[in-house]
Amino acid sequence: MSECPPSSPPPESRKHIQWSRWRDALLNPRLDPVALEQALSEARARAPLPVIWLLGKTQSGKTSIVRALTNSDAAEIGNGFQPCTATARLYDFPPETPLVRFLDTRGLGELDYDPAEDMRVGESQAHLLLAVMKAADTRQDALLEVLREVRRRHPDWPLVIAQTGLHELYALDEDHPQPWPFDRRPWPASVGPNLTRALEAQRQRLGALPGSAPVRWVPIDLTLPEDGFNPPDYGLEALWEAIDAVSTQRLGRLLRADPEVRDLLARAAHPHILGHALSAAGLGALPVVDLVAVPALQAKLLHSLATLYEQPWDRRLMSDFLGLLGSGIGVSYAAHAAGRSLMKLVPGWGQTLGALWGASASGAATYALGKAAAFHFSNRRQGLVTDERRLRQIFSEQFERGRLLIRQRGGRP
């Protein structure tokens, strides 16, 4: 008499098994930090970071621009730059799972400075040229010559030029002209004669550059709140618009949270969440390793967010969060182990998850997990109780948003 084949567990049991595996993988990552970093390095090699090449003299305001674009403090940026030549340095943001790399050329205008090596490094990596000139500094010949040379070699490279330190040319007790007036000509009288002459002189001195790619001039003034100028990030929105207008890398979408997000911690968390999501997408495209690397990376993200929101990082915190999230959500991770058929078992989610696979699913799930965790940790920080339905709704909504961001960034399987 032949034996009956063992019956497979019912769909709900299989879903629960996969949820348990995902939960255990998050609570007890099976990949050590060194192995995870090696896997991330392999994934990043497949999708090089967009590079913003900063050109400008020392004290021109480049660090202030990086601080404003990344919402980082000056100390973090200062400690994050790593030398790559004698006079150039690199800064990855966010450091652990970077979305963008800043290349800062520091020697312009200094005695005995030869830009040849820095230009070789910049030309081999850059996706966007961002030149920085202090409005009151008339001695910009070294920078102008480098810009001309770069455009002679690369006539199709777009260029954004930020003119900084505007308040140094204001009249006594004068504040920023409002609204920001530099998007139309002629400039209004509120700009002031001293500032007008300085800005125009720099533009005339550069003259017409080789090539047909656009040149965007953006006067900005990035100060500290205690300096008394309102707003302290004057012209930043115009700088973002100029960067997004000339770049194909969607840097604004990568680095900035949604405009309606006002909470400072949520805005600071966004690039870290997206950075981990893109890294997870890269890992998801790798065979086998994603089964252990992706949950290890997700656990790392949750740890990072807990630190940002000043929550004690322990097993209880993780278990409480995953319990609120619910077993139905765990299917997004289970897809890697059980295939498309498992995704179809979840009512209401089958079509959405069934259309995703590999890199896209890994990245989208990581993005949604991070956004849901930020919501929960924010509630805990304020002494509020997290509503389970709202938490799961956030995961569902952010899964779809994460999927779109991954695809726009080029993280398709």
Helices and strands as residue ranges (DSSP letters): H 11-27, H 33-46, E 51-56, H 62-70, H 74-80, E 82-83, E 88-93, E 100-105, H 116-125, E 128-134, H 141-153, E 159-164, G 166-169, G 189-191, H 193-206, E 215-219, E 221-222, G 225-227, E 233-234, H 236-246, H 251-255, H 264-284, H 290-308, H 315-325, G 327-330, H 331-338, H 340-343, H 350-354, H 358-381, H 388-409
